[in-house]
Amino acid sequence: MKHLFCFEAPQLTGGLSTTNLKWHQVNQDLLCASYGDSDAAWRTSGSGLVLFWSLKNPSHPERALETNAGVSSLAFSDIYPNLIAVGLQNGGVAIWDLRQRSASPILDSSAQSGPTGGAQQRASGGQQSQGGSAASTLASRHTDVVWDLQWVALRLRRWPALPLWQVDRGPDKFPRESLVSIGADGKVLQWDMRKGLDRAVLMSLKRSPNPDLATNVLNTGPQDRGATSQDSQAFRQSCGFCVSFLKKDPSMYLVGTEDGLVHRCSTSYNEQYLETYYGHAAAVYKVRCNPFWAPAFLTCSADWTIKLWSTKPIPIEARRGSGSYMPKRADSTALGRIGVATNTPLQSYQSTDLCDSV
């Protein structure tokens, strides 16, 4: 592998760490990079940066966007490539329209009044205390780092099999698109942009035992150390690192957690997993569905492995037997016994370094 050039602007980044990279799906020479502070203080203070680099001019970014907190995730819209969503390390979500030269986002979760903030303000005659304002701001966003963002387009029944940005977007053909985020607070949130940034909780991630972990985190919680009930409740939440929606069914999605598990979920249930996949011995940093074959998906983990999975049962062994044999078990057939794997990886690849993206 030959090193060509390096995108760097120390006069702008000021020592910030590179946290995410995204290529633009239309202008394929445009690379978007996000920056944030790795110090623990980024949750309450500090700033972040989003730089747009072009292969035509690697010595200086084409554009820079400043944020009030470090940036942890990025996602370009599939329908409108001029829209970019940014997830912040303080739990906020913001959306910029790149057609506008303004440095301010067109939508910002930190500027929302929250589900109860507006009612409180009207009840107090338009006056709202500083504490109430802070509480309503927290209620309108994640309370911890936003690790991943996904744009989800609800396709029409006869939507053409083309990239969404190539389709004629008339008023009768335009499918509604929403933004989904997952955070370290264990919440999967869906953002509706029709009236600001209205959020709905798709899933509250709960900790589950993982037999592949060296120690079971469920047996080392704060309740064993005399912590309060509030701390115990927070410990039962599992940190979510990644989310990916099935291409042919936007109501189904996969999430990867710090417990080393992958959960298959539905937008119709916000408290129950449809299925859990075991196989990683550390946090799952990224999960991505196959765009061509819906049952297949990839995961990468802090255990230095990349695994290939299938949501459909896969026969793992078949032995030819007598055609007159009548099976007595559900996993047997007249041609022999077949074992079926439903929640274990099809293939595993060992990496020489920590895996955090696929």
C-alpha positions in Angstrom: 0.0 0.0 0.0 1.4 3.4 -1.1 0.9 6.5 1.0 -0.3 9.3 -1.3 -1.1 12.3 0.9 -2.4 13.4 4.3 -5.4 15.5 5.1 -4.4 17.7 8.0 -5.1 21.3 9.2 -3.5 21.7 12.7 -4.4 25.4 12.6 -8.1 24.4 12.6 -8.2 21.1 14.6 -6.0 22.4 17.4 -5.1 18.9 18.7 -8.5 17.4 18.4 -8.8 13.7 17.6 -10.3 12.4 14.3 -13.5 10.6 15.3 -15.2 9.7 12.0 -14.9 9.7 8.2 -17.6 9.6 5.6 -17.4 9.8 1.8 -20.0 11.8 -0.1 -22.2 9.5 -2.2 -22.6 12.0 -5.1 -19.3 14.0 -5.1 -17.1 11.0 -4.6 -13.9 13.1 -4.2 -15.4 14.8 -1.1 -14.4 13.3 2.3 -16.0 14.5 5.5 -14.0 14.2 8.7 -15.2 14.9 12.3 -13.1 15.9 15.2 -13.5 15.8 19.0 -11.6 15.8 22.3 -10.9 12.4 23.8 -10.7 13.8 27.3 -13.5 13.0 29.7 -14.3 16.8 29.9 -15.8 16.8 26.4 -19.3 15.9 27.7 -19.8 19.3 29.4 -17.3 21.6 27.7 -15.0 21.9 24.7 -15.9 22.2 21.0 -15.8 20.1 17.9 -15.2 20.4 14.2 -16.4 19.0 10.8 -14.0 19.5 7.9 -14.8 18.7 4.2 -11.7 17.6 2.3 -11.4 17.2 -1.5 -8.9 15.0 -3.3 -8.4 17.9 -5.7 -6.9 20.0 -2.8 -5.6 17.9 0.1 -3.7 20.8 1.6 -6.7 22.8 2.8 -10.3 21.8 3.6 -13.1 23.0 1.3 -15.4 24.0 4.3 -15.4 23.9 8.1 -18.3 23.6 10.5 -17.9 24.3 14.2 -19.9 22.7 16.9 -20.4 23.4 20.6 -19.2 19.9 21.6 -16.9 17.2 20.1 -18.3 15.3 17.1 -18.6 11.6 17.4 -20.7 10.5 14.4 -21.6 11.6 10.8 -24.2 10.6 8.2 -25.1 12.0 4.8 -28.8 11.9 3.8 -29.6 9.2 1.2 -32.3 11.3 -0.5 -30.8 14.8 -0.1 -27.0 14.6 -0.3 -26.8 18.2 0.7 -28.0 17.3 4.2 -25.5 16.0 6.8 -26.4 14.9 10.3 -23.9 15.2 13.1 -23.9 13.4 16.4 -22.2 15.1 19.3 -20.3 13.9 22.4 -22.7 15.7 24.7 -25.7 13.8 23.3 -26.9 16.4 20.8 -27.9 15.9 17.2 -27.6 18.6 14.5 -28.4 18.8 10.8 -26.7 21.1 8.3 -27.8 22.1 4.8 -24.5 22.3 2.8 -26.2 24.5 0.1 -26.4 27.3 2.7 -23.2 29.1 3.6 -24.5 29.7 7.1 -22.3 28.2 9.9 -25.4 27.4 12.0 -27.4 24.1 11.6 -30.9 24.2 10.2 -32.0 21.8 12.9 -30.5 21.3 16.4 -31.8 19.1 19.2 -30.2 21.3 21.8 -32.5 24.2 20.7 -35.6 22.1 21.1 -37.8 22.7 24.2 -38.3 18.9 24.7 -41.5 17.0 25.2 -42.4 18.9 28.4 -40.5 22.1 28.1 -43.1 24.0 26.0 -45.9 23.1 28.4 -43.9 24.2 31.4 -43.1 27.5 29.7 -46.8 28.3 28.8 -47.9 27.3 32.3 -45.5 29.8 33.8 -46.6 32.7 31.6 -43.7 32.4 29.2 -41.1 32.4 32.0 -38.9 29.3 32.5 -36.2 28.8 35.1 -32.6 28.0 34.1 -32.8 24.6 35.7 -36.1 23.8 33.9 -34.5 24.9 30.6 -31.5 22.6 31.2 -33.8 19.7 32.1 -36.0 20.1 29.0 -32.8 20.3 26.8 -31.6 17.0 28.2 -35.1 15.5 27.6 -34.9 16.4 23.9 -31.7 14.6 23.2 -29.4 11.8 24.4 -27.8 12.1 27.8 -24.4 10.7 26.6 -22.3 10.3 23.5 -24.1 9.7 20.1 -22.1 6.8 18.6 -23.9 6.2 15.4 -26.4 7.8 13.0 -28.5 6.3 10.2 -30.9 7.9 7.7 -33.9 5.7 7.1 -36.1 6.2 4.0 -39.6 4.7 4.1 -39.8 3.7 0.5 -43.0 3.6 -1.6 -44.4 0.3 -2.7 -43.2 0.7 -6.3 -40.1 2.8 -5.7 -37.5 2.4 -8.5 -34.5 0.2 -7.8 -32.1 3.2 -8.1 -30.0 5.2 -5.6 -32.4 7.6 -3.9 -30.5 10.7 -5.0 -31.0 9.7 -8.7 -34.8 9.3 -8.6 -37.1 12.1 -9.7 -38.3 13.5 -6.4 -41.7 14.8 -7.3 -44.3 15.7 -4.6 -46.2 12.5 -5.1 -43.1 10.3 -5.3 -41.1 11.6 -2.4 -40.7 9.1 0.5 -40.4 10.3 4.0 -37.0 10.1 5.6 -36.1 10.1 9.2 -32.9 10.0 11.2 -32.1 7.3 13.8 -29.4 7.7 16.5 -27.9 5.4 19.1 -26.0 6.6 22.2 -24.1 5.5 25.2 -27.2 6.2 27.3 -28.7 3.0 25.9 -31.4 4.7 23.8 -32.2 4.3 20.1 -34.0 7.5 19.1 -35.9 8.3 15.8 -35.9 12.0 14.8 -38.7 13.4 12.7 -37.8 16.6 10.8 -41.3 17.7 9.7 -41.6 20.0 12.8 -38.2 20.6 14.0 -36.5 17.6 15.6 -39.1 15.6 17.3 -37.8 12.4 18.9 -39.3 9.0 19.6 -37.7 6.2 21.6 -37.4 3.1 19.4 -35.6 1.0 22.0 -34.2 1.1 25.5 -31.2 -1.3 25.5 -31.0 -3.5 28.6 -27.9 -5.5 29.6 -28.0 -9.2 28.8 -25.5 -11.9 29.9 -22.9 -12.8 27.3 -21.4 -16.3 27.7 -18.4 -15.3 25.6 -17.2 -12.6 28.0 -14.5 -13.5 30.5 -16.6 -12.0 33.3 -20.3 -11.5 33.4 -21.0 -7.8 33.8 -24.4 -8.5 35.3 -22.7 -9.9 38.5 -20.4 -6.9 39.1 -22.9 -4.1 39.2 -23.2 -1.1 41.5 -25.8 -2.9 43.6 -23.0 -5.2 44.8 -21.1 -2.2 46.1 -23.9 -0.5 48.0 -24.9 2.0 45.3 -28.2 3.8 45.2 -31.2 2.5 43.2 -30.7 5.3 40.7 -27.1 4.0 40.0 -28.4 0.5 39.8 -31.0 1.5 37.2 -28.3 3.3 35.1 -26.1 0.2 35.2 -28.9 -2.0 33.8 -28.8 0.2 30.7 -26.4 -1.1 28.0 -24.3 1.3 25.9 -25.2 1.1 22.2 -22.4 1.6 19.7 -24.0 1.1 16.3 -27.3 0.6 14.4 -28.1 -0.6 10.9 -31.5 -1.0 9.2 -32.4 -3.8 6.8 -32.6 -2.4 3.3 -35.8 -4.2 2.3 -37.6 -3.8 5.6 -37.1 -0.4 7.3 -39.1 -1.6 10.3 -36.3 -4.1 11.2 -32.8 -3.0 12.5 -29.7 -4.4 14.3 -27.9 -2.8 17.2 -24.4 -3.6 18.6 -23.7 -3.1 22.3 -20.8 -2.9 24.7 -21.8 -6.3 26.0 -20.5 -7.9 22.8 -24.1 -8.7 21.6 -26.0 -7.9 18.5 -29.8 -7.5 18.9 -32.3 -7.7 16.1 -35.2 -5.2 16.9 -38.4 -3.9 15.4 -39.8 -0.4 15.4 -43.0 -1.9 16.7 -41.4 -3.0 20.0 -39.4 -0.6 22.2 -38.8 -3.0 25.2 -38.1 -6.4 23.6 -35.5 -7.9 21.3 -36.6 -10.1 18.5 -33.4 -12.1 18.6 -29.9 -11.8 20.1 -26.7 -13.0 18.3 -23.7 -14.3 20.3 -20.1 -14.6 19.2 -18.1 -11.6 20.2 -16.1 -11.4 23.4 -15.9 -7.6 23.6 -17.9 -4.5 22.5 -19.4 -4.5 19.0 -18.3 -1.2 17.4 -20.0 -1.5 14.0 -22.7 -3.5 12.4 -23.7 -3.2 8.7 -26.4 -5.0 6.7 -25.7 -6.4 3.3 -27.4 -4.1 0.6 -27.8 -7.0 -1.8 -28.8 -10.0 0.3 -31.0 -8.9 3.2 -30.3 -11.8 5.7 -26.5 -11.2 5.8 -24.7 -8.6 8.0 -21.2 -7.9 9.2 -19.9 -6.9 12.6 -16.6 -5.8 14.0 -15.6 -5.8 17.6 -13.0 -4.8 20.2 -12.0 -8.5 20.3 -10.1 -8.0 17.0 -12.5 -10.1 14.9 -14.9 -9.4 12.0 -17.8 -11.8 11.8 -20.3 -12.6 9.0 -23.9 -13.4 10.2 -27.3 -14.4 8.7 -30.7 -13.7 10.2 -32.0 -16.9 8.5 -31.3 -20.4 10.0 -28.4 -22.0 8.2 -27.8 -25.8 8.0 -24.4 -26.5 9.5 -24.2 -30.2 9.0 -26.0 -32.9 6.8 -25.3 -36.6 6.7 -26.9 -38.8 4.0 -28.9 -41.7 5.5 -31.5 -44.2 4.6 -34.4 -42.8 2.6 -36.8 -44.9 4.7 -35.7 -43.4 8.0 -38.5 -41.6 9.8 -37.1 -38.8 12.0 -38.2 -38.4 15.6 -36.6 -35.0 16.2 -37.3 -31.6 14.7 -33.7 -31.3 13.6 -33.7 -34.6 11.7 -34.9 -35.4 8.2 -35.4 -38.5 6.1 -32.0 -38.0 4.5 -30.1 -37.6 7.8 -29.7 -35.3 10.7 -29.2 -31.5 10.2 -28.1 -29.0 12.8 -29.3 -25.5 12.3 -27.4 -22.4 13.4 -29.6 -19.4 14.1 -27.7 -16.9 16.2 -24.0 -17.7 15.7 -21.7 -16.3 13.0 -21.2 -18.0 9.7 -17.6 -16.9 9.3 -15.1 -15.1 11.5 -12.0 -13.2 10.5 -9.1 -12.4 12.9 -7.6 -9.0 12.7 -4.1 -7.8 13.6 -5.5 -4.7 15.3 -8.6 -3.4 17.0 -11.6 -3.3 14.7 -14.0 -0.3 14.9 -15.5 -0.1 11.4 -16.7 -2.3 8.6 
